[in-house]
Amino acid sequence: MMKSNEKGIPIINDAAEETTTQTLYGYHMEVVEYLSIAEPNVWGGDTEASEEGISLLISRKLVNLMDGDVRYLREARKSSFDISVELAAAKVASLTLPPPSTVTSASDSACLPTFLFSNGLKLQGTYVLLRYIGRVANLYGQDPFESSQIDQWLEYTPVLSVGSEFENACNYIDNYLQTRTFLVGYSLSIADIAIWSGLAGTGLRWESCRKSKKFPNVVRWFNSIFDEYSEALNEVMSTYVGKKGLVKPAAAKPKGQQVVSGDNPEKGKASSKPSSEVDLPGAEIGKVCLRFAPEPSGYLHIGHSKAALLNQYFAQRYQGRLIVRFDDTNPSKESNEFVDNLLKDIDTLGIKYETITHTSDYFPQLMEMAENLICQGKAYVDDTPREQMQKERMDGIESNCRSNSVAENLKLWKEMIAGSERGLQCCVRGKLDMQDPNKSLRDPVYYRCNPVPHHRIGSKYKIYPTYDFACPFVDSVEGITHALRSSEYHDRNAQYDRIQADMGLRKVHLYEFSRLNMVYTILSKRHLRWFVENGKVDGWDDARFPTVQGIVRRGLKVEALVQFILEQGASKNLNLMEWDKLWTINKKIIDPVCPRHTAVIEEHRVPLTLTDGPKQPFVRIIPRHKKHEGAGEKATTYTNRIWVDHADAELISVNEEITLMDWGNAIVKEIEKDQNGKVTHLSGVLHLEGSVKTTKLKLTWLPDTSELVNLTLVDFDYLITKKKLEEGESFQDVLNPFTKKETAALGDSNMRNLKRGEILQLERKGYFRCDAPFVRPSKPVVLFAIPDGRQATSLK
């Protein structure tokens, strides 16, 4: 590093060689100098670093965490220009930067953070650099509209530094975040970083509002980002936002001393990196094409969701294309019902795809390819019985048909196409290597006969390609550059490559990610189908099922599922995941916004007579959520006779003061019990002047009126009793006999207005989703219990 004689400006030279190459963004430029102001007294006294400067530091650190390090940037084919800008952004944020609105002259502009490029051009200004980092790190929206929304938030950020407008700004952001996890779209963006920094940078002013609970949605959002990226943000907060809210320099790091060369990928490397942040081999920006290819033989489940979301993630990251393809090669298992519901599930997940295709679109070309391989001696027709064929493949024994002539093979091939009795005895096999240690290469089946009509094209064909044959063909001809496959296909990757090579087609890169396995959960569609067909569940959308429709019906928010899946990422490490983590994420999303209601278990409910209670019932309008105005209001009726849960009544002692929630205190004077010692009636008096802080029991209650709503509270357990099935173990041996429990209850009158799908909290009972709304008094409202990540699930 060298230092100029004017204004103490440090000049940091990038060690990388200057080169000029054609890129997607025009000619390549390198940052050769990073100019910044570092006057000796910049941190003196009460001087505070700007919120914009903190934004740049945070953005750089999050780029490190989310996009990895220099090695990632190089492997992703980004230029040294991109690398240098990102690395320099870390230096920019450690300085006192005037907001853009204060720059009024050329001399002022010299104080802005600046990147000087090898061709003499430069970038200047905090928000210019922040936007650039957003574009480089894919934090600038998924489309032009989202990018424009981010621009709006960047322009709004300076309001947070205006003391008189701070609380109004917080209120605006709080209202905006009522139903949102991020400011723009469904993932972190530069907008979140800028607003987060604007709040954090105000120090005590924000901490005061944060503790006052005035802005619950902002606090939820702020804490969520802080929890997710605590490593980077803790360093920023501790370094630049002190205990008194003053921005201070790091004592151990003199300004302008740390330089990270683009030639050394290990320097400045983040210590942790989400496993989704890996690189596709040979991927080029704008040239990547991926496919999500479900078989229409069931509904989408949580495992498929991982594949779908990872495909979308990489398509967006590389600014590429995503195709949805239905792998419809087995008419015995497939139906239009499954196609329709798969599309519904894909839409639920928010998957954005370019087009929909079907493997059946390529049946003519696939048949032609099979015949060509037969003519080339790379495939043959085999009439060996299935069980014998399986045994021979395991033992490495060649079929007697392997040496058939091309003419004999073509004759049997025609019989297969016709679906004749002789043809039905045959299949087409690839002639690969029967002695290969990888058994998937031991002459796999390419085509089979099946007289069952196809759900899409009817009875046109009597033969259908196997997945192993069709997939490498269609992937190549559709222009797929990278095929993402779960680790269960690992042994068949070599088969995929060999078949593609035999076909003479363009090679498709395979990328393997770990299959998502959940405890106590079956993900095999064949096994899930067994539960449906044998009446063990109510359908593919049963709340006990791991299907997208099932878990959403249980009360899972799609945002929680997306966050959970992307946190697992594209790692190849095999993990058995707990459901608790997913439900914990879900709770963080629903708790700040879902309305509160009251219910009392109907069985053995206990009346409490308040002798000095209101002789005539009266009604008060109170919030459905005390911290979230958007939840609306509810009417609560107050009477001299109320209902409490039997379990609560058993805890009360004579002359004990209790708190009746949303009313006040009362003193229980008498307790009546039956011959078995169960409480049957309570009597007491109101003590509304009493302090709720002194009571041990805070009880929910309902008025004894005819307006109460009949409820059925439904809780669920896992379908099997074992966390993980061992290889060869049958799921039918570990079926859970108790998977559903229904409890009759009474709910407050406001629950007549619940809509199907609405999520609520029954105070002191947990979270629920309305599965069947109010129709008539004799038909209960059905509420499904939503796990919160802490509750025991056993219903025994």
N, C-alpha and C positions, 0 to 999 in steps of 0.2 A: 504494500500500500504506500502511496506517496501523497503528500499533502501540499496543496497549492498555497501560495502566499496571500491569496485574497479570500477574506471572510472565513478562513479556516475550513475550507471545503475539502473533505477527504475524497480521493479518487481511487476507487477499487478496480483493479484491472482483472478482467476475466481471463483465466489461463488457457481457455480453449482456443484452438487455431481458428482464424477467420476462413470461412469457406462460403461459397455461393452455390446453392443448388435449387432446382425448381421444386416447389412444394405446392400443396393444395391452396396455399394462401399467397402464392406469388413467390418472388425470389427471397431466399433465405437471408436473414440478417442476424448478426450476433450483437449482444450487448457487450461492448468493450469497456465501458466506463459506467459506474453508477455514481451520480452526483447527488450529494445531500448536505444539508446544513447541520453542523455539529458544533455550534459555538460553545465555549467553555461554560458559560453561565446559564445554559439553556434549562438545566434542572434546578437552578437555584431557587431558594425561597419556596413560595407556594405555587410555582408554575405547574400547570397540569398538561399532560399530553392530551392531544385531541382525541375525541371519540373516533374520528376517521383514521387516525394513526393506529389505534387499537384494532379497528376493523381490518386493516391491512395485515397486522401481525397475526390476528386470529385466522384470517383467510389463508395465510401462508401455512400456518400450523395445521389447519384442517386439510389443506391440500396434501401435506405430508402424511396425515393419518388416512385420508380417503384415497389418495392416488398413489401413495407410496413415495418413493424417492427418485433420485436422478435415474437410477437404473430403470425404473418403470417408464419414465419419460422417454428414455432412449429406446427401450424395447418397443414402445408404442409408436415409434417412428416420428416422435415430435422433434422439432429442430432444437439446436443449441440455443437459438433465440428464445424459444419457449422456456427451456430449462433456466436460462440466465435470469429471465424476468421473474420467474417464480422464486428463485433463490434470493434475488435482490429484494423482493417484497418483504422478506423478514427483516432486512435492514431498515427499510423505510419506516416501519411502524415503531421503531425504537426512538423516533425523533419527534420533536414538537412540530406539528404541521398545522398551518393556518387553514381553516375551512375555505373552500373555493369562493364562498360569497365575500370573503374579505380581500380577495386579490383585486386590486384596482389599478395597478400600474405594472409596467415592465419590471421595475425593481422588485415589486412584491412577488411577481411571478417567479423570480429567481429563487425564492425561498421554498418553492414547491418541490416535492420529491421528483427526481428526473432520471430517466434511463437514456443514455446516449448510445446510439447504435453505430456499427462500423461504417455505414454509408453516410453518416452525418445527421441522420434523422434522430428524433428523440420523442419519447412519451413523457408527459408531464402532468402532474396533478393526482391527488389522492384517489378521486373517484374514477379517473381514467384508468389508473393502474388496477384499482379494485375490479372494475368491469373486465379488464383484460384477464386478470386471474380467474374471474368467473368463467370466462370463455374457455380458457386453457383447461381448467379443472372440471369442466362440465357442471358448473354450479350456476349457470346463467339461463336456466329454463330449458324446456324440451321443445319449444316452438316459439315463433315470433311473438305470439300473444303473451306467453309467460315471461319472455324477456322484457316485453314492454311493461308488464306488471312489476317486474323487479326494478326497472328504471324508475317507476313511480315511487317505490319504497325508498330507493336511494335518494331521490329528490326530497322525500319527506323527512329523512333522518335528521337533518340539521335542526329541526324543530325541537328535538329532545334536548338540545343544548341551550334553549331559551327558557330560563327559569320560570317565567310567568305562564308559559304554555306547556310546561312539562306534564302536569297532571291531566290536562285536556288531551294531550297526545297519548298518554297512557290509557285514558278512557276510550279513545278512538281505536287504539290497537286491541284493547280488551274486547270490545264489541266485535271487532273483525275476526278475532280468534275463537269466537264462541263455538263454532263447528269446524274448526280447522286445526290441523296438527302443525302445519308449516304456513308461512306467509304466502307462498306461491307454490301451487302444485302439490305433489305428494312426497317431496324430498327436500332436503336442505338446499338452500340457495344463498347467493351473495346477499339477497334481501334479508334473510334471517341473520346472517353474520353482521350486517350493518346495523340493524335495529338492536340486536343483542349488545353490540359494542356501544351503541349510543346510550343504552340504559346502564350498562356496567360502568361506562366511563364517567357517569355523573356521581358515582360514589355513594355518599350518604343519602343523597336525595332519592336515589332509586331504592336503596336498602330500606329507607323509612317507608316508602310506598309498598315495598315487597312484604314487610312485616305487618302493615296495616290491613292486609287482606282486601283492599279496595278493588284490586284488579286480578281476580283469580285466574282468568284465562291467560293473561300475560305471564303470571307467575308460573303457571303450569308449563307454558311454552318455554319460558326462560330456563326453568329447572330441567326440563326434558333435554334441551340442547346441552346444558351444563353437564348433566349426568352422562349423556352419550359421548361427549368429547372432553371429559373432565381432565384428561392428561394435558391436552393443549391449553385448555381454558384456565386450569388451576395455575399454570405457569404465568399466563398473562395477568390474571387477577392478582396473584401474589407479587408480581414484579411491578405492575403499573397502577394498581388500585390498592392503596394501603388501607389500614384499619380506619383512618380518619377520612377516607375518600379522596386522598390526594394521590396523584400519579407520581410514582417515584422510579428512579432508575435502578437497574440491578447492580448491586454493589460489586459483584464478582466479574462483571462483564463490561469492560470499557467499550464505549460506543465506537463502532467502526472497525473493530478488530477481527470479527469473525467473517471469514470468506470461505465459501464452499465452491470448489471448482467443479465445473461440469464434467471434468475428466475423472473425478473420483466419486463413484456412486455411493460409497459407504459413508462419506462425511455428511453430517446433517441428516442422517437417516432417522425416521421416526421409529421409536421403540416398539410401537404396536401399529398394526395395519389390518383393517377389516378383511376377512378372507374373501369377500366378494371382489376386492381390488386386485385381481390377477389379470394377466394379459393373455389374449388369444394369440396363438402362434401365427405369425405372418399376417396379422391383421393390419389393414391400412384404413385410415380415416376416409369415410365415404364409400368404401368398397366392400364392406362386410355385409353378408346376407345370411340370416339365420332362419331356422324354422322351429315351430313348436308343433309336434306331430302326435296328438293323442289318438288312440284307437277308440272308435265310438262303440265301446262295449260296456260302458258304465259312466258314472258321473265323475267329474273332476274331483280329486281328493287333495289333501294337503301336500302329498308328495309331488303330484303333478303341478301344483301351484308353484313349487320351488323351481321346477323346470321352466314353466311359463314365465315367471318373473325374472329369472336369470337370463333367459333369451331376450326379453325386453330390455333388461339392464344393459347387456352388451350391445344390442342394436342401437340404443340411444347413446351409449358411451362412444361408439365408433361412428355415429351418425350414419348408420346403415339401415338395412331393410329387415323386416320380420314378416315371415309367411306363416299362416296357420294352415296346416295340412292334416286332413283326416286320413289316418292310415287304415283304410277300410278294405282289408284283404281277407277278412274271415266272416262271411255272411252268416255263419251259424250263431255268432255272438253279438252281431251288430244290429242297430235299428235306428230309425229316424228320431225316436224319442231321445236316444243318447246324443245324437248329433245336435238336436235342438237345445238340450240341457248343457252340453259342453260349451256351446256358443253363449248361453246364458251365464255360465260360470266364468268364461273368459272375459265377458263384459263386466261381471261383478268385480273381477280382479283389476279392471282398468287396463287390460292389455291392449295396446295400440298396434294393429297389424296392417300390412299393406294390402293383402289379399288372402282369400281362402281358396285352397286347392284340395284335391282328393287324389289319393294314390290310384283310385279307379279311373281317373282321367287318363292314366298312362297304361292301361291294360293292353291296348294294341301294341304299343312299343315294347312293353315288357315281354309279351308273347314272341314278338319278333326277335328280341335279344336272346330269349331262351333257345329259340330254334337256331340262331346263329352259333351259340355256344355248343349246341349238340353237333352241328355241322363241323365245328372246329375241333371236336373231340374233347372239349372242356366240360361237357355235361353229358349225362346219360340217363336213360329211363330205367327205373328199377321196380320190379314187382315183388321184391322181398317183403314178407309180412312184417307189419310194424314192430312187433315185439322182437322178432329175430333181428331186424335191422338195428334196433336200439342196442341189442346185445353185441352185435358185430362191431358197431361203432365204438362201444366201450372197450372191446377187446382188440381193436385195430385189425379186424378181419375184413378183407375186401369182399364185396358182393360178387356173386356169380355173374351178375348183369354188367359189371364194370367193363368187361371186355367185349360187350356187344358191338356190332358194327354200327356205323352211322346210319346205314339204311334201316337196320332193325330198330334203332332208337327212334328214327323219324316215323316209322310205321306205328310204333306204340304211342308216340307223341300225338299222332292224328287220332288214335283211339281215345286218348285222354281228352282232347279238344271236343270230340263228339260226345263224351260222357257215356261211352258204351260200357257194357259189363266188364269187358277186358280192360278198358281204360280206367275204370274205377279201382282196379287192382294195382295201379301204377302211380309212381311219382317221378319227378325229375330231380336228379341229384347233381351237384357240382362235382367234378372230378378234381379234387384238390390233393390231399395227402392223408391216407388212412393210417400212417404211422406217426403223424405229428403228435407230440406230447399235448398240444392244445387240442382237445377233442372237438372244439367247434370247427376245426379245419378238416375233420374227417368226413369228407363228402357230405356236406349239409344238404338238406332238401331245399330245392328251389321252387318247385311247383307241385300242387296236389289237386286232386279232384274233389269237388264239393257240389252236389246237385241242388243245394239249398239256394233259393233265389236271393239275389243281392238286394239290400234295402234301397239302393239308389238306381241300379240299372236292370233290376229284374232278373230274368232267366237267360240273358244273352250269353253268359259264359258258364261253363261247367268246370273250369279250372281256375285256380287263383294262386298268385305268387305268395310265397312266404314273406314275412317281414325281412328276414335276412337277405333275401334276393331283391326285393323291391326297394328297400331303403337306400342302399348305396347307389342304385340306378337313378331314382327320382331326385335324391339329394344333388347329384351331379348335373342332371339335365335341367333342374330348376335354378341352377346358379348358386346353390348354397355354398358358402365359403367355409363355414364352420358349423359342425354338427355337435351340439352339446348332448352328452349321454351320461346317465347316472352310472355309478360304479358297478352296478349289477351287470352291466354289459362289458365289463373290462375284458373278460376272456374272449369276447366276440369282436373286439376291435381289430385284431389281426385278420379275422374272417372278412370283416367289412372292407379292409384295405385290399385283400387278395381278390375278392369278388369284383371290386371296382377296377382293379388292374386287369383282370381277365376280360372284362367288358370293354377295355380300351377307353375308359372314360376319364375325364379330369378328376384328379384327386381332391377329395374334400378333407379338410383338417378335422380331426376328432378332438373334442375337449371333454374330459371326464370330470364330473363333480360327484360328491358323495350323495348317496341316496338319503333322503330325510326319513329317519326312523323315529317314531314316537313310542314312549312307554305304554304298555297295555293296549296297543293299537295294531290292528290288521290293515294293511294297505293293499294286499292282493285283491284285484278286482274280482277274480274267480271266487275268492273266499267271501268277499263282501256280497257278491251275488247270492251265495248260499244263505246268508242271513236274511236277505230280502225274500228269496223264494221259499224259505222255510218259516216265514212269519215271525222271525226273532226280532225284527224291527218293522217299523211302519212304512218303510220305503227308503229310497236312496237319499232322501232329504231328512231322514230321522236324525234327531238331535244327538243321538249316541254315535252317529257315523262320523268318520273323519273326512267326509266329502265337504267341499266348499259350501254347498247348500245346507249340509247338516250342522257345521260349526257356526255358520252365520245364523241359522235358525236357533241355535243354542244361545246366541247373544254376542258372538264375536264380531267386532268391527273390522271391516276390510283393511283399514289403515293399520290395525294391530298385526294382522296377518302379514301384510306387506313388510312392515318393519321387522317382524320376527324372521321372515324368510331371508330378507336381504342381509340381516345380521349374520345368518349362517353362511351366506356367500357361496362362492364356487369352490370352496376348499375340497380337497380330496380326502380329508380326514373323516373317518366313519364315526358318527356320534349317535348315541341313543338319547334323544331329547326329552325333557320333562315338559308336560303340558303346563305346569305351573308358570314357567317363564312366559309362555304365550298369554296366559290369562292375566298375569301381572301387568304386561304391557297394555292389555285391553282395559284393565281397571283404570290405569292412568289416563286413558282417553275418555272413558265414560263417566268417571266419578265427578269431574268438575262441571259437567253439564246436565246429567240426567236428573229428572225431577224426583222428589221424595214423596212417598205415600206411606200410609199406615195400614197394617193388617194384624188381625188377632186370630190365632188358631182356633177353629170352631170347637173342636173337641175339648170338653172340660173347661171351657172359658169361664172366667169368674166375674160376677158382677161386683162393682164397687159402688155403694150408695153414699153419696155426699150429702149429709143431713142439712148442711147449710148451702148446698149448691143452688143453681138457678132454678126457680120454680117453673119458669117458662124457658124452653130452649132458645138460645140465640146463636147467631152465626157471625164469624169473623172471616175476613178475607186475608190470607197470609200467603207468602211466597211458596212456590213448590220447591224452590231451592234457595236457601238463604244467601248464597254467595253467587248466584247466577240468575240475574233478572230475566234472561231469555227463556227460562223454563216456565215462566208464567205464574199464575196465581191459583189458589185452591180455596174452597170454602170449608171451614171447620165448624162443626156444630158443638156447642157446649151444653150439657145437661147435668141433672143431679144424679143420674145413674149411668155408669159407663162400664165398658168391658175391658178386662185386662187378660193377658195370657196366664194360663194355669201355672206354667213354669215360673212366672214372675211372682204370682200370688204366694207360691210356696216359700219364697225367700223373705217375705215380709213378716216382721214381728209386731206385736201389739204396741201401740203408742209410738211406732216408728214414723218418722217424717220422710216422705218420699217426694220425688219430683215427677209430675205429670207433664210430659214433654209438650211444648207449645201451649201450656196453660199456666203452671206454677206449682207450688208445693201443696201437699195435703198431709194430714196426720191420720193414720189408720188407728181407730179406736177399738174395733172389734173384729175378730176373725172366727168364722164358723167353719166347722169341719164335719165330714160325714163319719160313719162308723169305722171306716178304713183309714181315717186320719187325713183325707184329702180336703183341701180348702174348697169350700163351696160358695162362700159369700164374705165380702168385706164391707165394713162400715167405717166412715171417717168424716173429717171436716176439712174444708179448705184452709190453707194457711199461706195465702198468696204473697204475704209480705216476707215469707221465709226465703232464705238464700239457697239457691240451687247448688252453691259450692259446698254446702255442709251436708248434703244428702248422699247416701251411698247408692241408692237405687234411682235411676232415671228410667221411667217406664213409658212405653207407648200404650195408647189406649184408643178406644173408639166409643162414640156415644151410643147409647141404647135407643136406636131409632129404626124405623122401617126402611130407611134410605140406604142402608148398608148393602154392599155388593157381594154376592157369593163368588168365591174364588176357588180355583184348584191350583195349588202350588205343586209344580212337578220338578223333582230332582232326579238326576241321572248318575249312573256309575259306568265304569268301563265294561266293555262287552266280554273281556277275558280277564282272568285273575292272575296272570303271570306277566311280569314286566316285559320279558323278551322270550319269544319261542326259540328253543334250540333247533338246530338243523334236524329235520326229520320228525319233529314233534308236531302232532296234530292240534290245531286250534280247538277242535271239537272236544278235546280232553280237558281243556281249561276254560270252558264256557262259564261265565258268571250267571248264576241263576237269578240274581237280584240286581237288575240294571235300571229299574224305573220305580219311583215312589211318588205317589200322589197324596197330598194333604189338603183337606178341606179347610178353608179359612174365610173370614169376613174382611172386606176392605172398605176404606172410606168411600163416600158417595161419589167423589170426584173420579173414581176409577171407571165409572160408566163412560167416560170420554176417551179412554185409552184406545189407541189405534194399533192394529196388527203390526208387529215389528218394533213398536216403541219400547225403549229401554228405560227402566225406572229403578229406584232403590226403595225397598220396603225397609223402613228404618228399623235398625237392630236385627234385621233378618237377612239382608244381603241384596244383591242386584238380580233383576229379573227382566225377561223379555216377554212382551205380550204376544202369545201365539194365537189366541182366540179372543177377540174383543167382546164387549157386552152386546148381547142381542135381545135378551129378555131376562127377567129376574130368575126364572127357573133354570136357566142355562148358565153355569159358572163362567166367569172370565178365567182363561187358562194362562198361567204365568210360568215360564220356564226359568229355573234357577240358573244364574250365570256364575261359574267359578270365579274367584278373585285371586287365585294363585296361592291361597293359604288354607283353604278349607279342606278337611278330610272328605274323601269322596265315597267311602264305603257306606252302603245303604243297609247293611246287615243289622 
